[in-house]
Amino acid sequence: MNDKVNSFPIYRKLTNSVRVYQILNDRSFNEKQRLGAKVLDYSVIASQYPEMLRIQDMISCIGFEKATSEEWENY
């Protein structure tokens, strides 16, 4: 088991870099999505089990890549 405690926020991105994520805790995250010249912002609070699993996948980098706070800010 990993002894290191996750320090939030955690940043992730999709491999195609179309979306970046700022994970605030194990139940919520912010998302930025590039759509042409626009950037859409979303806030998600996980209230259903599949959403909670998605956040755990993000934290574990399953289907996601690590990103930095600078990538989030400059997106």
N, C-alpha and C positions, 0 to 999 in steps of 0.2 A: 504494500500500500504506500502511496506517496505521502511522505511526512510534510511536504511543503503545502502550506495553506494558500489557496488562491487569493490574490490581492486584487480587488476590484477597483476600477473598471478593468476589464480584459478586452482586448481588441482582436477582431478576426475579420477575414475577408474571404470571398469566394475566389477560386483559382483564376477565374476570368476577370477579377477585380471590378465587376459591375456593381457589387454591393459590398459595403463595409459595415461592421457591427461594433457597437460599444456595449459590452455586457456589464450591466450595473450590479447584478446579483444573480442568484440561481433561479430567480423568477421574473426578471425583466431585462430588456435590452432596447437599445436604439439602433435603428438601421438607416443607412443612406443608400439610395439606389440611383444610379445614373440612368437617365432616360433621355437620350439625345443630348441636347445642351442643358437640360434641366437636371437638378438633383432633388429627389423626393426624400423627405424625412418621415420616419415612422417611429413610434414608441409602442412597444409590445409588453404587456403584462401577462404572463402565462397563467391562465386559469384552468386550462385543461391539460391532461396528462401528456398528449402528443407535443404540445408546446413546451412543456417542462423537459421532455426528452430532447427536443431540438436544442434547447439551451445547454443541456449536458453534452451533446455532441459538439456544439460550438466550443465549449470550454475544453473538451478533450481533443479538439482539432480533427474530428471525424468528418471528412468532407469539407473542411474549412482550413485555411492557412492562417498563421499568426500575422497580425498587423501591429502597427505602432500607433501611439496617440497622435504622432505627426501625420501619419496617413489619414487618420480620422479627421483631423482638423483641416487638412489641405484637400480633402476630397471634393 
